[in-house]
Amino acid sequence: MSAEQGKQQSAVKGFTYYTAYTLLLAGNNYVQLFLFKETVGVSTFQLTFIRGILCALLVVLMLLAKGHSIKGRLVDPVDRTTFKPLIMRAF
């Protein structure tokens, strides 16, 4: 594959990812608007929390579907020297 073909494939891939991102973002905004209108008693924090939990679940399912080890992707790359600051940043 030549450099020109690589650039062309990269441009097509970038356009595809950007289009998918835009469509998913628009869909997310419409669903969020619907939820805010329909669930009057629910706070913004509650809806944001539920959305975060669902997104984390989707990431875990995506890793499992691709055959990746969750521990191998999320835990093993962290060495002991950065573990303590990482925990402090998380809280």
TORPA-4810 file (N, C-alpha, C, O; in nm, 3 decimals):
<nodes>
NODE_1_0.084_-0.116_0.000_0.000_0.000_0.000_0.089_0.123_0.000_0.183_0.134_0.079_M
NODE_2_0.059_0.214_-0.088_0.139_0.336_-0.098_0.094_0.436_0.009_-0.009_0.418_0.074_S
NODE_3_0.174_0.541_0.026_0.141_0.644_0.124_0.012_0.717_0.087_-0.066_0.754_0.174_A
NODE_4_-0.008_0.736_-0.043_-0.131_0.805_-0.088_-0.256_0.723_-0.056_-0.357_0.778_-0.014_E
NODE_5_-0.248_0.592_-0.077_-0.362_0.506_-0.044_-0.388_0.504_0.106_-0.503_0.500_0.149_Q
NODE_6_-0.281_0.506_0.184_-0.295_0.508_0.330_-0.364_0.635_0.376_-0.449_0.631_0.464_G
NODE_7_-0.326_0.750_0.316_-0.390_0.877_0.352_-0.537_0.877_0.314_-0.622_0.927_0.388_K
NODE_8_-0.568_0.820_0.196_-0.706_0.817_0.150_-0.790_0.728_0.242_-0.902_0.765_0.278_Q
NODE_9_-0.737_0.612_0.280_-0.810_0.524_0.371_-0.827_0.589_0.507_-0.932_0.575_0.571_Q
NODE_10_-0.724_0.661_0.552_-0.732_0.729_0.679_-0.839_0.839_0.676_-0.911_0.859_0.774_S
NODE_11_-0.848_0.910_0.565_-0.949_1.015_0.552_-1.090_0.955_0.553_-1.181_1.010_0.616_A
NODE_12_-1.109_0.844_0.484_-1.240_0.779_0.482_-1.276_0.728_0.621_-1.390_0.741_0.665_V
NODE_13_-1.179_0.669_0.688_-1.203_0.620_0.823_-1.237_0.735_0.919_-1.328_0.724_1.000_K
NODE_14_-1.163_0.844_0.908_-1.191_0.960_0.992_-1.328_1.017_0.967_-1.399_1.053_1.061_G
NODE_15_-1.367_1.027_0.839_-1.500_1.077_0.806_-1.609_0.985_0.861_-1.710_1.032_0.912_F
NODE_16_-1.587_0.856_0.850_-1.685_0.759_0.899_-1.701_0.770_1.050_-1.812_0.772_1.102_T
NODE_17_-1.588_0.778_1.121_-1.595_0.791_1.267_-1.660_0.922_1.308_-1.739_0.925_1.402_Y
NODE_18_-1.628_1.029_1.240_-1.687_1.159_1.274_-1.838_1.160_1.248_-1.915_1.217_1.326_Y
NODE_19_-1.879_1.097_1.139_-2.022_1.089_1.109_-2.095_1.006_1.214_-2.203_1.043_1.260_T
NODE_20_-2.035_0.893_1.252_-2.097_0.810_1.356_-2.104_0.885_1.488_-2.204_0.877_1.559_A
NODE_21_-1.997_0.958_1.521_-1.995_1.038_1.644_-2.106_1.143_1.642_-2.177_1.161_1.741_Y
NODE_22_-2.122_1.211_1.531_-2.223_1.316_1.520_-2.364_1.258_1.533_-2.448_1.315_1.602_T
NODE_23_-2.389_1.146_1.468_-2.521_1.083_1.477_-2.550_1.034_1.619_-2.662_1.051_1.668_L
NODE_24_-2.452_0.974_1.684_-2.472_0.927_1.820_-2.492_1.043_1.917_-2.573_1.034_2.009_L
NODE_25_-2.418_1.150_1.897_-2.433_1.267_1.983_-2.571_1.330_1.966_-2.635_1.367_2.065_L
NODE_26_-2.617_1.341_1.843_-2.750_1.396_1.818_-2.858_1.306_1.879_-2.953_1.355_1.940_A
NODE_27_-2.844_1.176_1.862_-2.939_1.083_1.922_-2.940_1.092_2.073_-3.046_1.087_2.136_G
NODE_28_-2.822_1.105_2.132_-2.812_1.120_2.276_-2.882_1.247_2.322_-2.951_1.246_2.424_N
NODE_29_-2.866_1.355_2.249_-2.930_1.482_2.286_-3.083_1.472_2.276_-3.154_1.525_2.362_N
NODE_30_-3.133_1.405_2.174_-3.278_1.389_2.161_-3.335_1.302_2.273_-3.441_1.333_2.328_Y
NODE_31_-3.266_1.194_2.306_-3.313_1.108_2.416_-3.307_1.183_2.548_-3.399_1.172_2.629_V
NODE_32_-3.201_1.260_2.569_-3.189_1.338_2.691_-3.302_1.441_2.701_-3.359_1.460_2.808_Q
NODE_33_-3.332_1.508_2.591_-3.441_1.605_2.590_-3.574_1.539_2.624_-3.653_1.593_2.701_L
NODE_34_-3.599_1.422_2.566_-3.721_1.347_2.594_-3.729_1.308_2.741_-3.834_1.322_2.804_F
NODE_35_-3.617_1.259_2.796_-3.617_1.218_2.936_-3.642_1.335_3.030_-3.715_1.321_3.128_L
NODE_36_-3.583_1.450_3.001_-3.603_1.567_3.086_-3.749_1.615_3.081_-3.801_1.664_3.181_F
NODE_37_-3.813_1.602_2.965_-3.953_1.645_2.954_-4.048_1.546_3.021_-4.145_1.587_3.084_K
NODE_38_-4.020_1.418_3.009_-4.112_1.315_3.058_-4.097_1.285_3.207_-4.194_1.247_3.272_E
NODE_39_-3.978_1.300_3.260_-3.954_1.267_3.401_-3.931_1.397_3.478_-3.817_1.438_3.501_T
NODE_40_-4.040_1.459_3.517_-4.033_1.591_3.581_-3.971_1.582_3.720_-3.899_1.673_3.759_V
NODE_41_-3.997_1.475_3.794_-3.949_1.465_3.932_-3.805_1.420_3.945_-3.752_1.418_4.056_G
NODE_42_-3.740_1.383_3.835_-3.604_1.331_3.841_-3.505_1.445_3.819_-3.525_1.530_3.732_V
NODE_43_-3.399_1.447_3.901_-3.302_1.556_3.890_-3.201_1.529_3.779_-3.190_1.418_3.727_S
NODE_44_-3.129_1.633_3.744_-3.025_1.621_3.640_-2.916_1.525_3.684_-2.866_1.447_3.603_T
NODE_45_-2.879_1.531_3.812_-2.775_1.443_3.863_-2.815_1.296_3.848_-2.732_1.213_3.812_F
NODE_46_-2.940_1.264_3.876_-2.985_1.125_3.866_-2.978_1.075_3.722_-2.932_0.964_3.697_Q
NODE_47_-3.021_1.157_3.627_-3.015_1.115_3.487_-2.871_1.102_3.439_-2.838_1.011_3.364_L
NODE_48_-2.784_1.194_3.482_-2.643_1.187_3.443_-2.577_1.063_3.502_-2.496_0.998_3.436_T
NODE_49_-2.611_1.030_3.626_-2.556_0.911_3.691_-2.599_0.784_3.617_-2.517_0.696_3.592_F
NODE_50_-2.726_0.776_3.583_-2.777_0.658_3.512_-2.710_0.647_3.375_-2.675_0.536_3.332_I
NODE_51_-2.691_0.759_3.305_-2.624_0.758_3.176_-2.479_0.711_3.189_-2.429_0.637_3.104_R
NODE_52_-2.411_0.754_3.295_-2.274_0.710_3.319_-2.265_0.561_3.345_-2.175_0.494_3.294_G
NODE_53_-2.358_0.508_3.424_-2.360_0.364_3.451_-2.385_0.285_3.322_-2.319_0.185_3.297_I
NODE_54_-2.480_0.331_3.242_-2.509_0.261_3.115_-2.389_0.266_3.020_-2.359_0.167_2.953_L
NODE_55_-2.321_0.379_3.014_-2.203_0.389_2.927_-2.092_0.296_2.974_-2.026_0.232_2.893_C
NODE_56_-2.070_0.289_3.106_-1.969_0.198_3.159_-2.004_0.053_3.128_-1.917_-0.027_3.094_A
NODE_57_-2.132_0.020_3.139_-2.176_-0.115_3.106_-2.153_-0.146_2.958_-2.111_-0.256_2.924_L
NODE_58_-2.181_-0.050_2.872_-2.157_-0.071_2.729_-2.010_-0.090_2.697_-1.975_-0.172_2.612_L
NODE_59_-1.922_-0.018_2.765_-1.778_-0.034_2.744_-1.734_-0.174_2.787_-1.655_-0.238_2.717_V
NODE_60_-1.784_-0.220_2.901_-1.749_-0.355_2.947_-1.800_-0.459_2.849_-1.729_-0.554_2.817_V
NODE_61_-1.923_-0.443_2.802_-1.978_-0.538_2.704_-1.898_-0.536_2.573_-1.877_-0.640_2.512_L
NODE_62_-1.853_-0.418_2.532_-1.774_-0.408_2.410_-1.640_-0.481_2.427_-1.596_-0.551_2.336_M
NODE_63_-1.576_-0.464_2.542_-1.450_-0.534_2.567_-1.471_-0.685_2.571_-1.389_-0.760_2.517_L
NODE_64_-1.578_-0.729_2.633_-1.606_-0.872_2.639_-1.639_-0.929_2.501_-1.599_-1.041_2.469_L
NODE_65_-1.712_-0.853_2.420_-1.750_-0.899_2.287_-1.628_-0.913_2.196_-1.625_-1.001_2.110_A
NODE_66_-1.528_-0.828_2.215_-1.407_-0.836_2.133_-1.308_-0.939_2.185_-1.204_-0.963_2.123_K
NODE_67_-1.340_-1.001_2.298_-1.254_-1.104_2.353_-1.138_-1.051_2.434_-1.042_-1.124_2.459_G
NODE_68_-1.143_-0.926_2.476_-1.037_-0.869_2.556_-1.061_-0.898_2.703_-1.175_-0.908_2.749_H
NODE_69_-0.954_-0.910_2.775_-0.963_-0.923_2.920_-0.979_-0.784_2.980_-0.900_-0.694_2.951_S
NODE_70_-1.081_-0.766_3.061_-1.103_-0.635_3.123_-0.987_-0.600_3.214_-0.941_-0.486_3.215_I
NODE_71_-0.940_-0.696_3.291_-0.826_-0.672_3.379_-0.702_-0.638_3.296_-0.624_-0.551_3.334_K
NODE_72_-0.684_-0.707_3.187_-0.568_-0.682_3.102_-0.569_-0.544_3.040_-0.463_-0.487_3.014_G
NODE_73_-0.685_-0.489_3.014_-0.695_-0.356_2.954_-0.696_-0.243_3.055_-0.640_-0.136_3.030_R
NODE_74_-0.759_-0.265_3.172_-0.780_-0.156_3.266_-0.687_-0.157_3.387_-0.656_-0.051_3.441_L
NODE_75_-0.641_-0.274_3.430_-0.563_-0.283_3.553_-0.416_-0.308_3.527_-0.331_-0.242_3.587_V
NODE_76_-0.382_-0.401_3.439_-0.243_-0.439_3.418_-0.152_-0.326_3.370_-0.036_-0.323_3.411_D
NODE_77_-0.197_-0.233_3.286_-0.106_-0.126_3.243_-0.066_-0.027_3.354_0.028_0.051_3.335_P
NODE_78_-0.136_-0.028_3.468_-0.106_0.065_3.577_0.004_0.005_3.664_-0.013_-0.103_3.721_V
NODE_79_0.119_0.076_3.673_0.226_0.025_3.757_0.209_0.075_3.901_0.126_0.162_3.928_D
NODE_80_0.288_0.021_3.991_0.272_0.051_4.133_0.302_0.197_4.167_0.245_0.250_4.262_R
NODE_81_0.389_0.260_4.094_0.426_0.398_4.127_0.313_0.497_4.096_0.304_0.601_4.162_T
NODE_82_0.229_0.467_4.000_0.120_0.558_3.965_-0.014_0.516_4.025_-0.114_0.585_4.006_T
NODE_83_-0.017_0.405_4.096_-0.143_0.355_4.150_-0.200_0.448_4.257_-0.318_0.483_4.252_F
NODE_84_-0.116_0.489_4.354_-0.164_0.574_4.462_-0.214_0.710_4.411_-0.324_0.752_4.448_K
NODE_85_-0.138_0.781_4.326_-0.192_0.908_4.273_-0.318_0.889_4.189_-0.405_0.976_4.187_P
NODE_86_-0.330_0.776_4.121_-0.449_0.749_4.041_-0.572_0.733_4.130_-0.679_0.783_4.098_L
NODE_87_-0.556_0.663_4.242_-0.666_0.646_4.336_-0.706_0.782_4.394_-0.825_0.811_4.408_I
NODE_88_-0.607_0.864_4.428_-0.638_0.996_4.484_-0.710_1.085_4.383_-0.799_1.162_4.420_M
NODE_89_-0.673_1.075_4.256_-0.740_1.153_4.151_-0.883_1.106_4.129_-0.970_1.185_4.095_R
NODE_90_-0.906_0.977_4.148_-1.039_0.922_4.126_-1.139_0.974_4.229_-1.258_0.986_4.201_A
NODE_91_-1.089_1.004_4.347_-1.177_1.054_4.452_-1.165_1.202_4.459_-1.231_1.266_4.540_F
</nodes>
